[in-house]
Amino acid sequence: MGKPQLVILVLFILLLIGYFMFTRQDPELAGNNKQKGEAFLAENAGKEGVITTASGLQYIILTAGEGEKPTATSNVTVHYQGTSLDGKEFDSSYSRNAPATFPLNRVIAGRTEGVQLMPIGAKYRFFIHPDLGYGANGAGGAIGPHETLIFEVELISIQ
């Protein structure tokens, strides 16, 4: 084997090792996240103003809004903030000072379902079970496996 092939082989092996190190999951973390999330959602369901859908999505109406509601295939423009149960922000259009526009069916199921409940001008807070979020995989380092998410969403427009 020549030197260039050896270098390529070593790089390939290092990439494989890196991939498996960063994609393996900590079963203890996943279990803790799931347990904390389910306890939170069970308690949250009994709080005043919290509505729970058939899928288990929970939400609070912060501002009612009025008018048209989007469908799953609508393009929507929203302002939003996503946090974990401990309040750590992992994404926010507010932080970027620019609302986000996207096809509603291209986000996690909990946001797709929830935003369809909102008329234009409404602002809701969603409490999203991992089955309606990123599930067992999480999302990179920001969202752990089986993590319950909180999204505050303001529906600005429907295209």
TAMORA-V900318 format. One record per run of one state. SS is the DSSP state (hx for helix, st for strand, lp for the rest). FROM is the first residue (numbers start at 0). LEN is the number of residues. If there is no record, write none. Layout:
BEGIN
ss:SS from:FROM len:LEN
ss:SS from:FROM len:LEN
END
This chain:
BEGIN
ss:lp from:0 len:2
ss:hx from:2 len:21
ss:lp from:23 len:3
ss:hx from:26 len:19
ss:lp from:45 len:5
ss:st from:50 len:2
ss:lp from:52 len:5
ss:st from:57 len:6
ss:lp from:63 len:5
ss:st from:68 len:1
ss:lp from:69 len:5
ss:st from:74 len:10
ss:lp from:84 len:4
ss:st from:88 len:4
ss:lp from:92 len:7
ss:st from:99 len:4
ss:hx from:103 len:3
ss:lp from:106 len:2
ss:hx from:108 len:7
ss:lp from:115 len:3
ss:st from:118 len:1
ss:lp from:119 len:3
ss:st from:122 len:6
ss:lp from:128 len:1
ss:hx from:129 len:3
ss:lp from:132 len:2
ss:hx from:134 len:3
ss:lp from:137 len:1
ss:st from:138 len:1
ss:lp from:139 len:3
ss:st from:142 len:1
ss:lp from:143 len:5
ss:st from:148 len:10
ss:lp from:158 len:1
END
